[in-house]
Amino acid sequence: MERRNDYKQALLIEAVIHEADALGRSTAARRLAEIGVPLEVAVRVLTRPVERRQQFESPFMRRES
């Protein structure tokens, strides 16, 4: 699976997933739908977190080598 290139949406998705336990899965799924995440993807990230995409670093926060 390719890495996400929309950093803002990735942050929103991370926030919803992080709060999923407190919100409940149905509320979390609704919030993901509100920000444009397809239902199949929302179900996958909420029920099978191991299959989620790998995170990426912001282009603004690159580490210097």
MARKOLTI-597544 format. One line per 5 residues: for each residue x, y, z of C-alpha. Coordinates in nm, 4 decimals, padded with zeros to 6 digits. Layout:
X/Y/Z  ...
This chain:
00.0000/00.0000/00.0000  00.1318/00.3444/-00.0842  00.1945/00.6034/00.1796  -00.0584/00.8813/00.2246  00.0515/01.2100/00.0671
-00.2162/01.4293/00.2227  -00.0585/01.5134/00.5577  -00.3529/01.7184/00.6889  -00.6033/01.4388/00.6268  -00.3601/01.1858/00.7743
-00.3485/01.3905/01.0958  -00.7287/01.4093/01.1114  -00.7562/01.0347/01.0602  -00.4935/00.9721/01.3301  -00.6867/01.1909/01.5741
-01.0134/01.0053/01.5138  -00.8440/00.6660/01.5431  -00.6678/00.7742/01.8617  -01.0039/00.8704/02.0134  -01.1919/00.5659/01.8780
-01.1958/00.3841/02.2130  -01.3485/00.6846/02.3890  -01.5853/00.7741/02.1031  -01.6995/00.4242/02.0159  -01.6496/00.2671/01.6754
-01.9748/00.3925/01.5238  -01.8990/00.7554/01.6154  -01.5402/00.7184/01.4969  -01.6618/00.5678/01.1679  -01.9055/00.8582/01.1246
-01.6278/01.1117/01.1827  -01.4021/00.9358/00.9344  -01.6846/00.9458/00.6789  -01.7261/01.3213/00.7420  -01.3644/01.3819/00.6398
-01.3978/01.1712/00.3264  -01.2605/00.8334/00.4313  -01.4310/00.5533/00.2333  -01.6391/00.3130/00.4443  -01.4183/00.0138/00.3623
-01.1096/00.2020/00.4803  -01.2799/00.3264/00.7977  -01.3897/-00.0265/00.8886  -01.0394/-00.1596/00.8240  -00.8531/00.1007/01.0288
-01.0963/00.0734/01.3187  -01.1192/-00.3054/01.3318  -00.7822/-00.4209/01.1961  -00.5222/-00.1599/01.2964  -00.2349/-00.3904/01.2000
-00.3296/-00.3404/00.8349  -00.3014/00.0388/00.8510  -00.0589/00.2315/00.6337  00.2765/00.3154/00.7774  00.3041/00.6679/00.9101
00.5196/00.9242/00.7382  00.7045/01.2297/00.8542  00.5860/01.5753/00.7690  00.8010/01.7403/00.5025  00.8315/02.0284/00.7480
00.9700/01.8092/01.0248  01.2428/01.6171/00.8430  01.5394/01.5191/01.0528  01.8756/01.6401/00.9458  02.1306/01.3660/00.8763
